[in-house]
Amino acid sequence: MNTTLDHLRVRPGDVISCSAGSATIGAVIYADTSDPGSYDIEFRDDRGQYRHWKQAIDGGHIFRNGHILRVDSYGMDVSDLFARYGY
């Protein structure tokens, strides 16, 4: 597993939105990619509450400045590529 935050580019201020609601990341405890192309993140939200979000189970996306952060099946951030082509 890769816990390098720079690799995943998950950082405080990012917003996770899924069917259970949304939360702003206050502090990242753990971040990795789990199933191909999805995030697995443990964090404290901006209110200090512990949360654990697995994108493959909970669904949803991470948003930064209105753009979705995406990872490919190798755990590489491809958000810039998607944004460049209007996705």
Buried (B, 14 or more C-beta within 10 A) or exposed (E): EEEEEEBBBBBEEBBBBBEEEEBBBBEBEEBBBBEEBBBBBBBBBBEEEEBEBBBEEBEBBBBBEEBBBBBEEEBEBBBEEBBEEEE
